[in-house]
Amino acid sequence: EGKPWSPAQAVPKLERWTMDLGQAGVSFERKTISPRVVEFPRIDERFAMQAYSHGWAACDDTLKDTAPTSLGGGLSLNAIAHFDHLKGCVNVWRSDDGSAVQEPQFVPRSPNSPEGDGWLLVVINRLVDMHSDLVILDALRVAEGPIACMRMPMRLRAGLHGTWVNASEL
């Protein structure tokens, strides 16, 4: 539109967009799910393109409406949120001060486990110490914190993306 960029209006939030593809035009309904700064939302991929109840995302746990900053520059994604869409609640695990979380990866407990039953793998950037850890969270109990933490042999850059694929699918 030729207007200057507004950091406050560009803050990423979790939204649900509903479109009726049977209708003419390009209208849609837009609903904000959470007021938190949220990036890298994920679901249990086994339920992609179906109704689902659980989702996870990297987030800023401070609930502020301005574009945050961090030691690493850019967004201050310091927590992992679990969104239970059926119950309408959010549970959050916050990483240590001076740390930033990357995109969570959902790993099902088994091929037949119920939706959301599994783990989240999350790379944590330890910005003060300049190293990275891999933490494992129980996907349905993220607020309880990591069930395991592994120090990486090197520092990984922010922006790591991926998708969990079971070895049997390769």
Backbone bond lengths (Angstrom), bond angles and torsions (degrees), N, CA, C in turn:
res aa  C-N    CA-C-N  psi(-1)  N-CA   C-N-CA  omega(-1)  CA-C   N-CA-C  phi
1 E - - - 1.440 - - 1.520 112.27 -
2 G 1.333 118.35 -1.51 1.446 121.36 179.17 1.519 114.15 80.68
3 K 1.339 117.92 6.42 1.458 121.06 179.49 1.528 109.64 -88.75
4 P 1.343 117.29 153.96 1.471 119.47 175.59 1.527 110.77 -62.14
5 W 1.311 116.22 150.62 1.460 122.51 178.88 1.519 109.00 -69.47
6 S 1.325 117.13 136.50 1.459 122.98 179.88 1.524 108.99 -113.04
7 P 1.350 118.14 106.76 1.467 119.66 179.50 1.526 113.37 -56.16
8 A 1.329 118.21 -37.95 1.470 120.80 -178.80 1.526 111.60 -65.62
9 Q 1.344 117.86 -35.66 1.464 120.30 179.19 1.522 112.10 -80.44
10 A 1.316 117.20 -16.83 1.464 120.84 -177.48 1.525 113.14 -94.13
11 V 1.328 117.24 3.33 1.462 120.54 179.99 1.535 108.63 -61.90
12 P 1.330 117.76 124.90 1.469 119.69 -177.30 1.524 112.17 -73.99
13 K 1.316 115.97 130.18 1.470 123.43 177.93 1.524 108.04 -126.03
14 L 1.317 116.95 155.48 1.456 120.92 176.35 1.524 108.27 -79.09
15 E 1.323 116.05 122.11 1.457 121.93 -179.78 1.520 110.00 -130.33
16 R 1.321 115.08 155.48 1.464 121.45 171.56 1.515 106.92 -113.02
17 W 1.315 115.57 124.31 1.463 121.47 176.78 1.521 107.52 -106.96
18 T 1.321 116.88 126.44 1.457 122.06 -179.83 1.523 108.24 -116.29
19 M 1.329 115.24 125.23 1.462 121.32 -179.29 1.517 109.51 -123.66
20 D 1.306 116.50 143.74 1.453 122.07 173.81 1.524 106.57 -104.97
21 L 1.329 116.29 100.35 1.461 120.81 -176.64 1.523 112.65 -71.08
22 G 1.334 117.20 -10.42 1.455 120.94 177.45 1.518 112.78 -83.62
23 Q 1.322 116.75 -10.80 1.462 121.19 -179.94 1.523 110.41 -94.11
24 A 1.312 116.22 149.21 1.464 120.68 175.12 1.524 108.77 -72.37
25 G 1.327 117.07 150.19 1.462 120.92 178.08 1.515 111.33 95.44
26 V 1.311 114.39 -174.76 1.458 120.36 -174.91 1.528 111.56 -127.65
27 S 1.320 117.68 38.03 1.457 120.02 179.43 1.527 110.11 -85.08
28 F 1.327 114.69 154.91 1.455 120.36 178.08 1.523 109.36 -154.74
29 E 1.337 114.93 160.24 1.459 121.49 176.12 1.523 107.93 -96.97
30 R 1.321 116.74 136.14 1.467 122.15 -177.59 1.525 108.50 -123.67
31 K 1.354 116.53 122.11 1.465 121.05 -178.17 1.529 108.96 -128.81
32 T 1.340 116.71 126.92 1.466 121.04 176.40 1.523 108.58 -76.80
33 I 1.334 116.21 125.94 1.465 122.26 -179.34 1.529 110.61 -87.11
34 S 1.335 116.47 -36.70 1.457 120.49 -176.29 1.523 110.42 -144.73
35 P 1.343 117.56 141.31 1.457 120.41 176.63 1.529 113.19 -78.05
36 R 1.312 117.89 -7.27 1.469 121.23 -178.83 1.523 111.97 -68.09
37 V 1.326 115.24 153.59 1.462 120.75 167.38 1.523 105.49 -71.90
38 V 1.335 116.92 119.63 1.465 122.55 -172.89 1.527 109.65 -132.75
39 E 1.321 115.64 136.71 1.465 121.65 174.28 1.524 109.14 -138.63
40 F 1.303 115.93 160.21 1.467 124.14 174.42 1.527 113.09 57.57
41 P 1.343 118.22 50.17 1.470 119.14 178.82 1.523 110.78 -65.91
42 R 1.320 114.57 142.56 1.466 121.78 -179.73 1.522 109.65 -134.37
43 I 1.327 114.90 156.48 1.463 121.66 172.55 1.523 107.24 -129.69
44 D 1.303 116.31 174.23 1.465 122.42 169.95 1.523 104.79 -70.48
45 E 1.327 117.61 107.12 1.471 122.44 -172.45 1.525 113.52 -58.67
46 R 1.319 117.68 -20.44 1.464 119.65 177.84 1.531 110.93 -65.00
47 F 1.353 116.66 -16.19 1.453 121.51 -177.84 1.524 112.29 -110.53
48 A 1.328 116.94 15.86 1.463 120.63 178.40 1.529 109.49 -60.60
49 M 1.310 116.07 138.38 1.471 124.66 179.50 1.527 112.35 67.63
50 Q 1.345 116.76 20.35 1.461 122.82 174.90 1.524 107.64 -131.03
51 A 1.308 116.34 170.28 1.464 119.62 171.75 1.524 108.24 -64.34
52 Y 1.327 116.01 136.94 1.464 119.96 179.90 1.522 108.86 -138.81
53 S 1.330 115.69 160.79 1.464 121.46 -176.45 1.518 113.57 -113.19
54 H 1.319 117.63 -25.82 1.463 120.95 -171.62 1.518 111.63 -118.48
55 G 1.326 114.39 144.20 1.457 120.93 174.75 1.518 109.36 -149.36
56 W 1.323 115.68 158.65 1.458 122.07 -178.83 1.515 108.56 -137.00
57 A 1.320 115.69 156.51 1.456 119.44 179.09 1.521 109.90 -161.46
58 A 1.325 115.35 155.79 1.457 121.18 166.89 1.515 106.21 -76.24
59 C 1.328 117.15 141.30 1.462 119.16 -177.90 1.523 111.35 -149.45
60 D 1.320 114.08 170.10 1.454 122.91 171.82 1.523 105.34 -101.06
61 D 1.308 117.46 122.32 1.466 119.63 -173.52 1.518 114.05 -83.56
62 T 1.320 119.04 6.54 1.461 119.93 -175.16 1.521 113.89 -89.35
63 L 1.319 119.37 -10.92 1.465 124.16 179.02 1.525 113.05 56.96
64 K 1.324 117.31 37.37 1.461 119.15 176.83 1.525 109.43 -98.01
65 D 1.324 117.00 154.02 1.458 121.94 -175.59 1.521 113.50 -98.11
66 T 1.291 117.86 16.01 1.462 120.18 179.06 1.517 108.93 -113.59
67 A 1.307 115.63 158.54 1.459 119.88 179.77 1.524 108.91 -65.44
68 P 1.341 119.07 117.18 1.451 121.55 -177.05 1.525 111.44 -79.80
69 T 1.312 115.05 163.63 1.460 121.26 173.50 1.518 107.58 -128.03
70 S 1.320 116.38 166.60 1.457 120.19 -179.25 1.514 109.27 -146.88
71 L 1.329 116.15 175.88 1.461 120.81 176.32 1.523 110.94 -58.45
72 G 1.335 116.46 -31.36 1.460 120.96 -179.27 1.508 113.03 -88.01
73 G 1.313 117.74 0.92 1.461 120.72 -176.80 1.518 109.86 79.57
74 G 1.296 117.43 153.27 1.455 121.20 177.97 1.511 111.92 78.59
75 L 1.322 116.33 -151.07 1.460 121.20 -175.81 1.521 112.02 -67.18
76 S 1.309 115.15 145.72 1.457 121.99 176.69 1.522 107.68 -99.07
77 L 1.297 116.57 81.84 1.464 121.01 179.48 1.523 107.05 -93.32
78 N 1.322 116.00 97.58 1.454 120.25 -172.10 1.523 113.56 -114.51
79 A 1.323 117.37 11.20 1.462 119.99 -175.24 1.526 110.80 -150.93
80 I 1.323 114.66 165.00 1.467 122.37 173.97 1.524 107.14 -118.85
81 A 1.329 115.93 130.19 1.461 121.54 179.59 1.523 109.97 -110.78
82 H 1.329 115.21 140.46 1.466 122.90 170.89 1.517 106.43 -110.06
83 F 1.324 116.27 120.02 1.461 122.68 178.86 1.522 108.24 -101.11
84 D 1.325 116.60 117.52 1.457 121.81 173.71 1.524 105.47 -98.71
85 H 1.324 115.96 99.55 1.461 120.94 -174.19 1.529 112.74 -70.33
86 L 1.322 118.64 -26.39 1.466 120.54 177.80 1.522 110.99 -71.53
87 K 1.332 116.62 -45.09 1.467 121.02 -179.18 1.522 111.99 -84.27
88 G 1.324 116.90 -15.07 1.459 120.43 -178.87 1.518 113.49 70.10
89 C 1.335 116.85 32.62 1.461 119.37 -178.17 1.535 110.90 -125.25
90 V 1.324 114.47 162.45 1.447 122.33 179.68 1.522 108.19 -129.53
91 N 1.323 116.32 132.17 1.460 122.36 173.51 1.516 107.44 -116.87
92 V 1.332 116.65 139.73 1.459 120.98 -172.35 1.521 111.11 -130.70
93 W 1.321 116.18 138.67 1.463 123.09 167.19 1.516 107.51 -113.46
94 R 1.319 116.09 126.81 1.462 122.09 -179.37 1.522 109.40 -101.53
95 S 1.323 116.33 132.56 1.459 120.79 177.23 1.531 109.56 -75.18
96 D 1.311 115.91 174.90 1.463 121.31 -179.66 1.521 111.68 -64.66
97 D 1.327 116.73 156.02 1.460 120.84 173.24 1.522 108.83 -57.32
98 G 1.327 116.29 143.22 1.453 120.66 -179.93 1.517 113.57 76.97
99 S 1.323 116.47 15.25 1.462 121.32 179.27 1.519 109.59 -123.94
100 A 1.324 115.83 156.40 1.465 121.93 177.44 1.526 108.55 -134.27
101 V 1.324 116.09 142.25 1.464 120.61 180.00 1.527 109.53 -95.90
102 Q 1.321 114.54 151.51 1.457 120.35 173.39 1.530 108.56 -106.02
103 E 1.309 115.53 -176.03 1.458 122.29 -176.06 1.526 111.28 -59.15
104 P 1.347 117.77 125.50 1.465 119.05 177.09 1.528 111.29 -73.05
105 Q 1.316 115.23 148.07 1.467 121.75 175.80 1.521 108.12 -118.48
106 F 1.325 116.62 124.61 1.468 120.78 178.86 1.516 109.73 -86.19
107 V 1.344 115.31 133.96 1.460 122.46 176.86 1.527 107.54 -125.40
108 P 1.341 118.49 114.39 1.471 119.26 -179.38 1.529 111.12 -66.08
109 R 1.331 115.64 146.38 1.468 120.97 179.33 1.535 110.64 -61.20
110 S 1.335 115.83 -38.15 1.462 121.60 176.27 1.524 106.93 -154.13
111 P 1.335 117.81 165.62 1.473 119.02 179.59 1.527 113.72 -58.95
112 N 1.329 117.21 -28.57 1.469 121.42 -175.95 1.519 113.74 -104.96
113 S 1.320 118.52 6.40 1.464 120.08 -177.64 1.529 110.22 -66.79
114 P 1.332 117.28 154.50 1.464 120.38 178.95 1.536 111.10 -61.31
115 E 1.310 116.29 161.02 1.460 120.83 179.13 1.530 110.79 -54.06
116 G 1.318 115.72 132.08 1.455 121.92 176.32 1.510 115.00 83.16
117 D 1.319 118.63 -8.26 1.462 121.53 -179.77 1.524 108.28 -80.75
118 G 1.311 115.93 104.02 1.461 120.52 -178.27 1.509 111.09 168.67
119 W 1.308 115.89 -149.97 1.454 121.80 -174.38 1.516 110.93 -128.42
120 L 1.321 114.72 159.17 1.461 121.84 169.87 1.522 107.57 -111.99
121 L 1.324 115.96 129.17 1.458 121.87 171.84 1.520 106.04 -98.66
122 V 1.333 116.95 127.31 1.458 121.00 -176.49 1.524 109.54 -137.05
123 V 1.325 116.32 124.61 1.462 120.61 172.55 1.520 107.17 -81.05
124 I 1.331 115.80 131.02 1.461 122.49 177.81 1.523 107.92 -112.08
125 N 1.317 116.76 123.47 1.462 121.37 175.60 1.526 107.59 -87.98
126 R 1.312 117.05 115.97 1.461 122.70 176.96 1.529 106.37 -89.24
127 L 1.334 116.68 89.33 1.458 122.61 -168.43 1.528 113.14 -68.62
128 V 1.317 117.18 -30.54 1.460 120.01 179.45 1.527 110.40 -70.70
129 D 1.335 117.09 -44.22 1.464 122.76 -177.47 1.522 113.49 -90.51
130 M 1.352 116.52 -9.13 1.465 122.14 -179.43 1.533 112.14 58.16
131 H 1.323 115.98 50.23 1.462 120.91 170.65 1.523 108.45 -140.90
132 S 1.321 116.32 174.50 1.462 121.78 -179.86 1.516 110.06 -127.20
133 D 1.311 115.43 147.78 1.461 122.85 173.87 1.523 108.12 -123.18
134 L 1.312 115.85 155.01 1.462 122.02 169.67 1.514 105.94 -109.64
135 V 1.339 117.29 119.44 1.461 120.01 176.88 1.517 109.27 -109.01
136 I 1.314 114.74 150.44 1.460 121.92 176.78 1.520 107.30 -117.55
137 L 1.324 115.28 125.72 1.462 122.48 178.90 1.524 109.25 -115.61
138 D 1.324 117.19 146.42 1.464 120.86 169.55 1.527 105.28 -70.19
139 A 1.307 117.99 120.36 1.465 122.43 -170.99 1.523 113.50 -60.05
140 L 1.315 118.54 -31.13 1.468 121.21 -179.34 1.526 112.74 -95.14
141 R 1.336 116.28 -0.65 1.469 121.09 -178.57 1.532 110.40 -137.30
142 V 1.320 116.93 46.40 1.466 120.14 -174.38 1.525 112.08 -60.18
143 A 1.328 118.78 -33.57 1.464 121.61 -177.54 1.525 112.25 -62.22
144 E 1.328 117.93 -20.46 1.463 121.25 179.03 1.524 112.36 -75.07
145 G 1.325 117.70 -11.40 1.457 121.09 177.18 1.515 112.60 88.71
146 P 1.329 115.48 179.65 1.468 120.63 -174.92 1.527 113.53 -63.42
147 I 1.329 114.60 141.89 1.462 119.90 170.82 1.529 109.52 -94.15
148 A 1.334 116.74 -13.29 1.463 122.18 175.21 1.523 108.45 -157.11
149 C 1.335 115.17 150.01 1.468 121.40 177.13 1.522 107.52 -141.53
150 M 1.330 116.30 124.52 1.462 121.31 -179.45 1.521 109.64 -119.24
151 R 1.313 116.44 126.32 1.459 120.22 177.18 1.519 108.34 -75.24
152 M 1.328 116.14 129.14 1.460 121.51 179.26 1.535 108.84 -77.78
153 P 1.325 117.55 149.28 1.467 119.61 -179.54 1.531 113.24 -74.11
154 M 1.333 116.92 -5.37 1.464 121.12 178.11 1.524 108.86 -151.10
155 R 1.338 116.12 165.95 1.463 120.51 176.08 1.519 108.27 -84.00
156 L 1.321 116.29 129.46 1.453 121.21 176.90 1.518 109.26 -97.30
157 R 1.297 116.84 140.26 1.461 120.83 178.27 1.526 110.15 -70.34
158 A 1.324 115.22 155.12 1.460 120.74 175.53 1.525 109.13 -68.05
159 G 1.312 116.25 153.40 1.459 120.35 176.56 1.508 114.15 98.46
160 L 1.323 116.67 16.57 1.455 121.21 178.52 1.527 108.74 -72.12
161 H 1.323 117.81 124.89 1.462 122.32 178.26 1.523 108.90 -119.54
162 G 1.310 116.29 155.13 1.446 119.29 177.68 1.516 111.76 -176.36
163 T 1.303 115.15 178.23 1.455 122.69 175.48 1.513 107.74 -142.24
164 W 1.315 116.20 135.18 1.462 120.64 178.00 1.521 108.59 -74.10
165 V 1.327 116.07 130.93 1.456 122.41 174.89 1.515 107.16 -129.35
166 N 1.315 116.21 124.54 1.441 121.94 177.76 1.518 109.88 -64.91
167 A 1.319 117.65 142.07 1.457 121.49 -178.83 1.521 112.51 -55.86
168 S 1.332 117.66 -32.54 1.461 120.64 179.84 1.532 112.48 -66.98
169 E 1.344 117.53 -17.37 1.464 121.70 -179.45 1.534 112.42 -90.53
170 L 1.314 116.95 -9.60 1.469 120.16 -177.51 1.517 112.29 -82.63
